[in-house]
Each structure stands twice: as structure tokens, then as C-alpha cells.
């Protein structure tokens, strides 16, 4: 039997008010997200706000093999693990209806970070905004002419 490491904070209430930084990767970090997929994912992330009371989408960036999102919870009707599970489930179903034929679209887990202060939220927003540029620079450095 395979053992999966739990990467969540032990004893932490992921439904409590606050800000959460989440990274979700495609299965084996394959470049599965094109323009069509990006639009679907954006729509489904935005729909979470109306589907679940007290959830607000604060910041978002979608790249070819992962996405970054900051959620703000205020008296939320859902906790973070359930929110991510709902997003992955509904987005995968919609992507399959639009032609995705792979076995899995998303990697099994996700990465999260509880944002603890306004300065940290500002730094994370900057990181998210600059992430596509960072990936582009890594690619350019690795392939010099």
C-alpha cells in the first residue's frame, strides 16, 4: 500500500477566515493548459465564489502546467480542501466535455500556504504576477544560442 504524506498543517482549521495561497499542478506537470483550457479554468474558479458563501477569489494566474490562486475566506461555508476538490472535479468534467482525453488532468494533491499578514499577501501577489516571467527567463537561460 502506498503511503501519501499529508502536507496540511496539523490541527489547523482550513475553514477559518483568512487568506490562502494555493498552487495546483497538472498531472505530472504536463503542459495541458492552452487558451481554451485557461478560459474554462478561469470561469470555474470564478464560479466558486457564487457556489460557496464567504469565498472570494483574490488573485489568479494560470500557466501551461499549473495555476496559482489566492482565496479569501470570510465566514465561508466550505473549507479549503473541499473547495479545491470541488474545483478539480467540476473543471475536469468540463474539460473532458471539451475534448480532454487523458486519464487525469490534475495532480493528486495541491500546495497551500496560509497567509498570515498583509505584507505576506502583497509579496505573494507579486510572486504570482511575476511567475510567468520567471518561467520564461529559466527557459531562455537553459537554451542559449
C-alpha positions in Angstrom: 0.0 0.0 0.0 1.4 3.4 -1.0 1.6 6.0 1.8 0.8 9.6 0.9 2.3 12.3 3.0 -0.2 14.7 4.5 1.2 18.2 3.8 -1.5 20.2 5.6 -0.9 21.9 8.9 -1.8 19.5 11.7 -4.9 20.7 13.7 -5.4 23.8 11.6 -8.9 24.8 10.7 -8.8 25.4 6.9 -12.3 26.9 7.0 -11.4 29.8 9.2 -11.4 33.4 8.0 -8.2 34.4 6.2 -6.2 34.3 3.0 -4.9 31.1 1.4 -2.3 30.8 -1.4 -2.9 27.6 -3.5 -0.9 26.1 -6.3 -2.5 23.3 -8.3 -0.4 21.4 -10.9 -1.5 19.4 -13.9 -0.9 15.6 -13.8 2.9 15.0 -13.9 3.2 18.8 -14.6 2.4 18.3 -18.3 1.7 21.3 -20.4 -2.1 20.7 -20.7 -3.4 24.2 -20.3 -3.8 26.1 -23.6 -6.1 29.1 -24.3 -9.3 27.0 -24.3 -8.5 25.3 -21.1 -7.4 28.5 -19.4 -10.8 30.1 -20.1 -12.6 27.1 -18.7 -10.4 27.1 -15.6 -10.9 30.9 -15.0 -14.7 30.5 -15.3 -14.8 27.6 -12.9 -12.6 29.4 -10.3 -14.8 32.4 -10.5 -17.9 30.3 -10.1 -16.7 29.0 -6.8 -17.5 32.5 -5.4 -21.2 32.1 -6.1 -21.2 28.4 -5.3 -19.8 28.7 -1.8 -20.8 31.5 0.6 -17.9 33.5 2.0 -15.3 32.6 -0.6 -13.6 35.3 -2.7 -11.1 34.9 -5.5 -8.4 37.5 -4.7 -5.6 36.8 -7.2 -5.1 34.3 -10.0 -2.5 33.3 -12.6 -2.9 30.3 -14.9 0.1 28.9 -16.7 0.7 25.8 -19.0 1.1 23.3 -16.3 -0.1 24.9 -13.0 -2.1 27.7 -11.5 -1.7 30.0 -8.6 -4.7 31.4 -6.8 -5.3 33.3 -3.6 -8.6 32.7 -1.9 -10.1 35.0 0.9 -12.4 33.3 3.3 -14.9 35.3 5.4 -17.4 33.1 7.3 -17.0 30.6 4.5 -19.5 27.7 4.0 -16.6 25.4 3.0 -13.1 24.6 4.0 -10.1 24.8 1.7 -9.7 21.1 0.9 -13.4 20.8 0.0 -13.1 23.9 -2.2 -10.1 22.6 -4.1 -11.8 19.1 -4.5 -14.9 20.8 -5.9 -12.9 22.9 -8.3 -10.8 20.0 -9.6 -13.8 17.8 -10.0 -16.0 20.3 -11.9 -13.2 21.6 -14.0 -12.1 18.1 -15.0 -15.6 17.2 -16.0 -15.9 20.3 -18.1 -12.5 19.8 -19.8 -13.5 16.2 -20.7 -16.7 17.5 -22.3 -14.5 19.9 -24.3 -12.2 17.1 -25.6 -9.6 16.3 -22.9 -8.9 12.6 -23.3 -6.2 12.0 -20.7 -6.7 9.8 -17.7 -6.2 12.7 -15.2 -5.9 16.4 -15.7 -4.8 17.4 -12.2 -2.0 16.1 -10.0 -3.4 14.3 -6.9 -2.7 16.9 -4.3 -2.1 20.7 -4.2 0.2 23.1 -2.4 -1.2 25.6 0.0 0.1 28.3 2.3 -1.8 30.1 5.0 -1.2 33.9 4.5 -0.7 35.4 7.9 -0.3 39.2 7.4 -1.0 41.9 4.7 2.8 42.2 3.9 2.9 38.5 3.1 -0.2 38.8 0.9 1.4 41.6 -1.0 4.6 39.5 -1.6 2.6 36.5 -2.7 0.6 38.6 -5.2 3.9 39.9 -6.6 5.2 36.4 -6.8 2.1 35.2 -8.7 2.2 38.2 -11.1 5.9 37.6 -11.9 5.8 33.8 -12.0 5.2 33.5 -15.8 8.2 35.9 -16.4 10.4 33.8 -14.1 9.5 30.6 -16.1 10.3 32.4 -19.3 13.7 33.5 -18.0 14.5 30.0 -16.9 13.7 28.7 -20.3 15.8 31.3 -22.0 18.8 30.7 -19.7 18.6 27.0 -20.4 18.6 27.4 -24.2 21.3 29.9 -25.1 22.2 30.4 -28.7 
